[in-house]
Amino acid sequence: MTSRWSSRLLPLVGPVLLFLFWQLAVSAKWLNPVLLPSPVETIGYMFQSFFDASMRTDIGATLYRTLVSFAFAAVIGVPLGVILGSNEKIYRSLEFLIDFFRSTPSSALIPLFMLIFGITDANKIAIAAFAAVLVILFNSAYGVMNAKKTRLMAARVMGISRWHIFKDILLMESLAQTFVGLRTGVSIALVIVIVAEMFIGSETGLGHRIIDAQQVFNIKDMYASILITGALGYLLNLAFLLIEKKTVHWSSKA
């Protein structure tokens, strides 16, 4: 019973250590107290800000842009990755392009997307979807290519059709790696949406709130918005972990 409770409390160790280090930095005055308010004050302000309609609007705007861009990325990236991964020759012929754009910082392409989409929500969604789709595609393709060879050989020996091999073996075997791509993709989508909200004309969103608070020197609001952004990313990742455990429950078995 004790060990069970210990394992459940382990995830709290990191936040507690961060809280203590933050408090130590404030108490030791490593930074100007104006620039670094205490964790108690900041967290208190964060919870208080939830009663502010503008904060709820900003959270909703960022969450909407993140989920829409991620949905576009998943709808494009997963099927395309599975198709490319099922034919290694095609994937190898396109590997340079995939790796090139995957390695290019998406934030560097913001001016290009501004020219195409203008200063609109479509711009923020498009650049975030572009960043996420490459990661999802890459993981889906490798998940298919790395499907267990013994199962493929056994299926072919038994005369199972190519469609059933693709649907019941390649697709199922690739799900674990695909979910890694999906979890990474939703995190990247959130990061790019925040960056886009900061530097592309925006009236709502956590990124806009962070940069606006910094410019007017509202330090508590800036830290509170940063903490909410981190919490939002953590919750999205946690949600996908739970979905993955339900969907790919066989991945740890033979």
DRENDO-1510 file (C-alpha; in Angstrom, 1 decimal, always signed):
<recs>
REC; n; res; u; v; w
REC; 1; MET; +0.0; +0.0; +0.0 .
REC; 2; THR; +2.8; +2.4; +0.9 .
REC; 3; SER; +4.7; +1.7; -2.3 .
REC; 4; ARG; +1.6; +2.3; -4.3 .
REC; 5; TRP; +1.1; +5.8; -2.7 .
REC; 6; SER; +4.8; +6.5; -3.2 .
REC; 7; SER; +4.6; +5.8; -6.9 .
REC; 8; ARG; +1.5; +8.1; -7.2 .
REC; 9; LEU; +3.3; +10.9; -5.4 .
REC; 10; LEU; +6.4; +10.7; -7.6 .
REC; 11; PRO; +5.1; +13.1; -10.3 .
REC; 12; LEU; +4.8; +15.8; -7.6 .
REC; 13; VAL; +8.5; +15.7; -6.8 .
REC; 14; GLY; +9.4; +17.9; -9.9 .
REC; 15; PRO; +6.9; +20.6; -9.2 .
REC; 16; VAL; +7.8; +20.7; -5.5 .
REC; 17; LEU; +11.5; +21.0; -6.4 .
REC; 18; LEU; +10.8; +23.8; -8.8 .
REC; 19; PHE; +8.6; +25.6; -6.2 .
REC; 20; LEU; +11.4; +25.4; -3.6 .
REC; 21; PHE; +14.1; +26.5; -6.0 .
REC; 22; TRP; +11.9; +29.4; -7.1 .
REC; 23; GLN; +11.4; +30.4; -3.5 .
REC; 24; LEU; +15.1; +30.1; -2.8 .
REC; 25; ALA; +15.9; +32.4; -5.7 .
REC; 26; VAL; +13.4; +35.0; -4.4 .
REC; 27; SER; +14.6; +34.8; -0.8 .
REC; 28; ALA; +18.2; +35.0; -1.8 .
REC; 29; LYS; +17.4; +37.9; -4.1 .
REC; 30; TRP; +19.3; +36.4; -7.1 .
REC; 31; LEU; +17.0; +38.6; -9.2 .
REC; 32; ASN; +15.2; +41.9; -8.6 .
REC; 33; PRO; +12.0; +41.0; -6.7 .
REC; 34; VAL; +10.1; +43.2; -9.1 .
REC; 35; LEU; +11.2; +40.8; -12.0 .
REC; 36; LEU; +10.7; +37.6; -10.0 .
REC; 37; PRO; +7.7; +37.6; -7.7 .
REC; 38; SER; +7.4; +34.8; -5.2 .
REC; 39; PRO; +5.8; +31.5; -6.3 .
REC; 40; VAL; +3.0; +31.9; -3.8 .
REC; 41; GLU; +2.1; +35.3; -5.1 .
REC; 42; THR; +2.3; +34.1; -8.7 .
REC; 43; ILE; +0.3; +30.9; -8.3 .
REC; 44; GLY; -2.3; +32.8; -6.3 .
REC; 45; TYR; -2.5; +35.4; -9.1 .
REC; 46; MET; -2.8; +32.5; -11.6 .
REC; 47; PHE; -5.8; +31.0; -9.9 .
REC; 48; GLN; -7.4; +34.4; -9.4 .
REC; 49; SER; -7.0; +35.1; -13.1 .
REC; 50; PHE; -9.3; +32.2; -14.0 .
REC; 51; PHE; -12.1; +34.4; -12.8 .
REC; 52; ASP; -11.1; +37.0; -15.4 .
REC; 53; ALA; -13.1; +36.6; -18.6 .
REC; 54; SER; -10.2; +37.8; -20.7 .
REC; 55; MET; -8.0; +35.0; -19.4 .
REC; 56; ARG; -10.6; +32.4; -20.2 .
REC; 57; THR; -11.0; +33.9; -23.7 .
REC; 58; ASP; -7.2; +33.7; -24.2 .
REC; 59; ILE; -7.0; +30.1; -23.0 .
REC; 60; GLY; -9.9; +29.2; -25.3 .
REC; 61; ALA; -8.4; +30.9; -28.3 .
REC; 62; THR; -5.0; +29.2; -27.9 .
REC; 63; LEU; -6.6; +25.8; -27.3 .
REC; 64; TYR; -8.9; +26.2; -30.3 .
REC; 65; ARG; -6.0; +27.1; -32.6 .
REC; 66; THR; -3.8; +24.3; -31.2 .
REC; 67; LEU; -6.5; +21.6; -31.6 .
REC; 68; VAL; -7.6; +22.7; -35.1 .
REC; 69; SER; -4.0; +22.8; -36.4 .
REC; 70; PHE; -3.3; +19.5; -34.8 .
REC; 71; ALA; -6.4; +18.0; -36.3 .
REC; 72; PHE; -5.3; +19.1; -39.8 .
REC; 73; ALA; -1.8; +17.7; -39.2 .
REC; 74; ALA; -3.2; +14.3; -37.9 .
REC; 75; VAL; -5.6; +13.9; -40.8 .
REC; 76; ILE; -2.9; +14.6; -43.3 .
REC; 77; GLY; +0.2; +13.1; -41.5 .
REC; 78; VAL; -1.1; +9.7; -40.3 .
REC; 79; PRO; -2.5; +8.4; -43.7 .
REC; 80; LEU; +0.4; +9.9; -45.7 .
REC; 81; GLY; +2.9; +8.4; -43.3 .
REC; 82; VAL; +1.3; +5.0; -43.4 .
REC; 83; ILE; +1.2; +5.1; -47.2 .
REC; 84; LEU; +4.8; +6.2; -47.5 .
REC; 85; GLY; +6.0; +3.7; -44.8 .
REC; 86; SER; +4.3; +0.8; -46.5 .
REC; 87; ASN; +6.5; +1.4; -49.6 .
REC; 88; GLU; +10.1; +2.0; -48.4 .
REC; 89; LYS; +11.3; +2.9; -51.9 .
REC; 90; ILE; +8.8; +5.8; -52.1 .
REC; 91; TYR; +9.7; +6.9; -48.6 .
REC; 92; ARG; +13.5; +6.9; -49.3 .
REC; 93; SER; +13.0; +8.9; -52.5 .
REC; 94; LEU; +11.2; +11.6; -50.4 .
REC; 95; GLU; +13.2; +11.3; -47.2 .
REC; 96; PHE; +15.4; +14.3; -48.0 .
REC; 97; LEU; +12.4; +16.6; -48.4 .
REC; 98; ILE; +10.8; +15.3; -45.3 .
REC; 99; ASP; +13.9; +15.6; -43.2 .
REC; 100; PHE; +14.8; +19.0; -44.7 .
REC; 101; PHE; +11.5; +20.6; -43.8 .
REC; 102; ARG; +11.3; +18.7; -40.5 .
REC; 103; SER; +14.7; +20.2; -39.5 .
REC; 104; THR; +13.8; +23.7; -40.6 .
REC; 105; PRO; +12.5; +25.8; -37.6 .
REC; 106; SER; +8.8; +26.5; -38.4 .
REC; 107; SER; +9.1; +29.9; -36.8 .
REC; 108; ALA; +11.5; +30.9; -39.6 .
REC; 109; LEU; +8.7; +30.3; -42.1 .
REC; 110; ILE; +6.3; +32.7; -40.3 .
REC; 111; PRO; +7.1; +35.5; -42.8 .
REC; 112; LEU; +6.3; +33.1; -45.7 .
REC; 113; PHE; +3.0; +32.1; -44.2 .
REC; 114; MET; +2.1; +35.7; -43.5 .
REC; 115; LEU; +2.6; +36.4; -47.3 .
REC; 116; ILE; +0.3; +33.5; -48.1 .
REC; 117; PHE; -2.4; +33.8; -45.4 .
REC; 118; GLY; -2.0; +37.4; -44.2 .
REC; 119; ILE; -2.4; +38.4; -40.5 .
REC; 120; THR; -5.3; +36.0; -39.7 .
REC; 121; ASP; -6.1; +33.0; -37.6 .
REC; 122; ALA; -5.6; +30.9; -40.7 .
REC; 123; ASN; -1.9; +31.9; -40.6 .
REC; 124; LYS; -1.4; +30.7; -37.1 .
REC; 125; ILE; -3.2; +27.4; -37.7 .
REC; 126; ALA; -1.4; +26.8; -41.0 .
REC; 127; ILE; +2.1; +27.3; -39.6 .
REC; 128; ALA; +1.3; +25.1; -36.5 .
REC; 129; ALA; -0.2; +22.4; -38.7 .
REC; 130; PHE; +2.8; +22.5; -41.0 .
REC; 131; ALA; +5.2; +22.0; -38.1 .
REC; 132; ALA; +3.1; +19.2; -36.6 .
REC; 133; VAL; +2.4; +17.3; -39.8 .
REC; 134; LEU; +6.0; +16.5; -40.5 .
REC; 135; VAL; +6.6; +15.0; -37.1 .
REC; 136; ILE; +3.4; +12.9; -37.3 .
REC; 137; LEU; +4.2; +11.7; -40.8 .
REC; 138; PHE; +7.8; +10.8; -39.9 .
REC; 139; ASN; +6.7; +8.7; -36.9 .
REC; 140; SER; +3.8; +7.0; -38.7 .
REC; 141; ALA; +6.1; +6.0; -41.6 .
REC; 142; TYR; +8.7; +4.6; -39.4 .
REC; 143; GLY; +6.1; +2.8; -37.3 .
REC; 144; VAL; +5.0; +1.0; -40.5 .
REC; 145; MET; +8.5; +0.3; -41.7 .
REC; 146; ASN; +9.5; -1.2; -38.4 .
REC; 147; ALA; +6.6; -3.5; -38.0 .
REC; 148; LYS; +7.7; -6.9; -36.7 .
REC; 149; LYS; +9.1; -8.8; -39.6 .
REC; 150; THR; +8.2; -12.3; -38.1 .
REC; 151; ARG; +4.5; -11.4; -38.2 .
REC; 152; LEU; +4.7; -10.2; -41.7 .
REC; 153; MET; +6.6; -13.3; -42.9 .
REC; 154; ALA; +4.1; -15.5; -41.1 .
REC; 155; ALA; +1.1; -13.7; -42.7 .
REC; 156; ARG; +2.6; -14.0; -46.1 .
REC; 157; VAL; +3.4; -17.7; -45.7 .
REC; 158; MET; -0.2; -18.3; -44.7 .
REC; 159; GLY; -1.4; -16.5; -47.9 .
REC; 160; ILE; -3.1; -13.6; -46.2 .
REC; 161; SER; -4.0; -10.8; -48.7 .
REC; 162; ARG; -2.0; -7.6; -48.9 .
REC; 163; TRP; -4.9; -5.6; -47.8 .
REC; 164; HIS; -5.3; -7.6; -44.6 .
REC; 165; ILE; -1.6; -7.5; -44.0 .
REC; 166; PHE; -1.7; -3.7; -44.3 .
REC; 167; LYS; -4.8; -3.3; -42.2 .
REC; 168; ASP; -4.3; -5.9; -39.5 .
REC; 169; ILE; -0.5; -6.0; -39.2 .
REC; 170; LEU; +1.2; -2.9; -40.6 .
REC; 171; LEU; -1.4; -0.4; -39.3 .
REC; 172; MET; -1.8; -2.0; -35.9 .
REC; 173; GLU; +2.0; -2.4; -35.4 .
REC; 174; SER; +2.5; +1.2; -36.3 .
REC; 175; LEU; +0.1; +2.6; -33.8 .
REC; 176; ALA; +2.5; +2.8; -30.9 .
REC; 177; GLN; +5.0; +4.9; -33.0 .
REC; 178; THR; +2.2; +6.9; -34.5 .
REC; 179; PHE; +1.0; +7.9; -31.0 .
REC; 180; VAL; +4.5; +9.1; -30.2 .
REC; 181; GLY; +4.2; +11.3; -33.3 .
REC; 182; LEU; +0.8; +12.5; -32.3 .
REC; 183; ARG; +1.9; +13.4; -28.8 .
REC; 184; THR; +4.9; +15.2; -30.1 .
REC; 185; GLY; +2.8; +16.9; -32.8 .
REC; 186; VAL; +0.3; +18.4; -30.4 .
REC; 187; SER; +3.1; +19.8; -28.3 .
REC; 188; ILE; +4.8; +21.3; -31.3 .
REC; 189; ALA; +1.4; +22.7; -32.5 .
REC; 190; LEU; +1.0; +24.4; -29.1 .
REC; 191; VAL; +4.5; +25.9; -29.2 .
REC; 192; ILE; +4.1; +27.3; -32.7 .
REC; 193; VAL; +0.7; +28.7; -31.9 .
REC; 194; ILE; +2.1; +30.5; -28.9 .
REC; 195; VAL; +5.0; +31.9; -30.9 .
REC; 196; ALA; +2.6; +33.0; -33.7 .
REC; 197; GLU; +0.3; +34.7; -31.2 .
REC; 198; MET; +3.3; +36.6; -29.9 .
REC; 199; PHE; +4.7; +37.9; -33.2 .
REC; 200; ILE; +1.8; +37.8; -35.6 .
REC; 201; GLY; -1.0; +40.4; -35.1 .
REC; 202; SER; -3.4; +38.8; -32.5 .
REC; 203; GLU; -5.9; +40.2; -30.1 .
REC; 204; THR; -6.4; +37.0; -28.1 .
REC; 205; GLY; -4.4; +33.9; -27.0 .
REC; 206; LEU; -1.9; +33.1; -24.3 .
REC; 207; GLY; +1.1; +34.1; -26.5 .
REC; 208; HIS; -0.5; +37.5; -27.1 .
REC; 209; ARG; -1.2; +37.8; -23.4 .
REC; 210; ILE; +2.4; +36.9; -22.4 .
REC; 211; ILE; +4.1; +39.5; -24.8 .
REC; 212; ASP; +1.5; +42.1; -23.9 .
REC; 213; ALA; +2.1; +41.6; -20.1 .
REC; 214; GLN; +5.8; +41.9; -20.7 .
REC; 215; GLN; +5.5; +45.1; -22.6 .
REC; 216; VAL; +3.3; +46.8; -20.0 .
REC; 217; PHE; +5.5; +45.3; -17.2 .
REC; 218; ASN; +2.6; +43.3; -15.7 .
REC; 219; ILE; +5.1; +40.6; -14.4 .
REC; 220; LYS; +2.6; +38.5; -12.4 .
REC; 221; ASP; +0.3; +38.2; -15.3 .
REC; 222; MET; +3.2; +37.3; -17.6 .
REC; 223; TYR; +4.4; +34.5; -15.2 .
REC; 224; ALA; +0.8; +33.3; -14.7 .
REC; 225; SER; +0.2; +33.1; -18.4 .
REC; 226; ILE; +3.5; +31.1; -18.9 .
REC; 227; LEU; +2.5; +28.7; -16.1 .
REC; 228; ILE; -1.0; +28.2; -17.7 .
REC; 229; THR; +0.7; +27.6; -21.1 .
REC; 230; GLY; +2.9; +24.9; -19.5 .
REC; 231; ALA; +0.0; +23.3; -17.7 .
REC; 232; LEU; -2.0; +23.3; -21.0 .
REC; 233; GLY; +0.8; +21.5; -22.8 .
REC; 234; TYR; +1.1; +19.0; -19.9 .
REC; 235; LEU; -2.6; +18.2; -19.9 .
REC; 236; LEU; -2.7; +17.7; -23.7 .
REC; 237; ASN; +0.2; +15.3; -23.4 .
REC; 238; LEU; -1.5; +13.5; -20.5 .
REC; 239; ALA; -4.7; +13.2; -22.5 .
REC; 240; PHE; -2.9; +11.5; -25.4 .
REC; 241; LEU; -1.0; +9.2; -23.0 .
REC; 242; LEU; -4.4; +8.0; -21.6 .
REC; 243; ILE; -5.8; +7.6; -25.1 .
REC; 244; GLU; -2.7; +5.6; -26.1 .
REC; 245; LYS; -3.0; +3.3; -23.2 .
REC; 246; LYS; -6.6; +2.5; -24.1 .
REC; 247; THR; -5.9; +2.2; -27.9 .
REC; 248; VAL; -2.5; +0.5; -28.0 .
REC; 249; HIS; -2.9; -1.7; -24.9 .
REC; 250; TRP; -1.2; -4.6; -26.6 .
REC; 251; SER; +2.0; -2.7; -27.5 .
REC; 252; SER; +4.0; -4.0; -24.5 .
REC; 253; LYS; +3.0; -7.6; -25.2 .
REC; 254; ALA; +4.5; -10.0; -27.6 .
</recs>
